[in-house]
Amino acid sequence: MSKGKREVYAENQLVRLVETRKKDAQAAFENWQDPDTIKGFNGRHVRSIQQYRAKFEDWDSGKWFFYCAVQEVATGEIVGCISVSNEPHDLAIWLFAPHRGRGLGVAAFSLATNYVTEALDVERLYAGAMEDNLRAQAMLKKCGYIPHPVGNFTTTHYETGEEFTELDHIYIPPWQLP
Ligand SMILES: CC(C)(COP(=O)(O)OP(=O)(O)OC[C@H]1O[C@@H](n2cnc3c(N)ncnc32)[C@H](O)[C@@H]1OP(=O)(O)O)[C@@H](O)C(=O)NCCC(=O)NCCS
């Protein structure tokens, strides 16, 4: 993370994918206290802002294949984050709660999908969604992901202990299709 203007990785009419800054940590941490955010990831991410800030430091460490903040073009506000894990490349998104349900999820996820496959040469992207996370599933479908049942797995809910299935999805860039 550097000083000055944030690096812009990609942009469309609604959102930009930009470099993260340490000052994003507070909003991102508060967002992790929301049960719907945790539903996207099945676990309480971190319990204190100190732990979360330490994670932010991690992001420059090569632990992630790609990591960015999502900035709304109209307001310049940071509205969420996106991560891509090292192989297998799993794309994940969390929009801060006040910014959900306005189309920014589809805009940001499709932009990240295109950026990672085109500019970073990734040939296969994966994304998981809990079976009851219908909004995430709708978003994945709109972004060109298809179900990838071989990657499904059953696990237990982080809070209730109930069993549920995490539904895997795959994105194959059009130029990779037969
Ligand atoms: C999942 C998430 C990124 C979606 O972003 P969003 O901006 O809220 O979603 P969008 O407004 O782009 O809507 C996506 C689609 O889901 C649909 N949708 C919304 N709520 C829905 C619901 N309860 N059931 C079914 N579909 C729903 C929308 O109608 C939209 O489809 P449409 O454009 O055809 O109308 C966001 O809600 C979020 O960050 N959630 C918490 C974390 C999470 O679940 N991350 C996903 C892990 S991959």
The ligand as a Gaussian input file, in Angstrom:
#p B3LYP/6-31G(d) Opt

LIG

0 1
 C      -23.539000     -10.982000      -2.590000
 C      -23.309000      -9.496000      -2.861000
 C      -21.877000      -9.227000      -3.304000
 C      -24.279000      -9.110000      -4.013000
 O      -24.113000      -7.737000      -4.325000
 P      -25.379000      -6.769000      -4.396000
 O      -24.941000      -5.462000      -4.924000
 O      -26.056000      -6.766000      -3.069000
 O      -26.275000      -7.536000      -5.448000
 P      -26.870000      -6.954000      -6.757000
 O      -27.691000      -5.724000      -6.427000
 O      -25.813000      -6.799000      -7.811000
 O      -27.913000      -8.104000      -7.136000
 C      -27.524000      -9.356000      -7.600000
 C      -28.749000     -10.110000      -8.060000
 O      -29.298000     -10.792000      -6.933000
 C      -30.695000     -10.619000      -6.927000
 N      -31.143000     -10.741000      -5.541000
 C      -31.088000      -9.847000      -4.561000
 N      -31.569000     -10.358000      -3.430000
 C      -31.982000     -11.608000      -3.725000
 C      -32.580000     -12.674000      -2.990000
 N      -32.833000     -12.531000      -1.681000
 N      -32.866000     -13.818000      -3.632000
 C      -32.582000     -13.974000      -4.941000
 N      -31.993000     -13.021000      -5.685000
 C      -31.705000     -11.860000      -5.079000
 C      -30.892000      -9.244000      -7.473000
 O      -32.226000      -9.074000      -7.919000
 C      -29.873000      -9.224000      -8.597000
 O      -30.373000      -9.836000      -9.761000
 P      -31.084000      -8.903000     -10.869000
 O      -30.037000      -7.909000     -11.284000
 O      -31.452000      -9.892000     -11.909000
 O      -32.246000      -8.231000     -10.228000
 C      -23.614000      -8.597000      -1.600000
 O      -24.978000      -8.691000      -1.284000
 C      -22.750000      -8.988000      -0.403000
 O      -21.634000      -8.480000      -0.271000
 N      -23.254000      -9.890000       0.475000
 C      -22.535000     -10.342000       1.665000
 C      -21.281000     -11.176000       1.370000
 C      -21.537000     -12.289000       0.375000
 O      -22.529000     -12.998000       0.423000
 N      -20.567000     -12.442000      -0.559000
 C      -20.645000     -13.435000      -1.609000
 C      -19.529000     -14.415000      -1.483000
 S      -18.995000     -14.921000      -3.113000

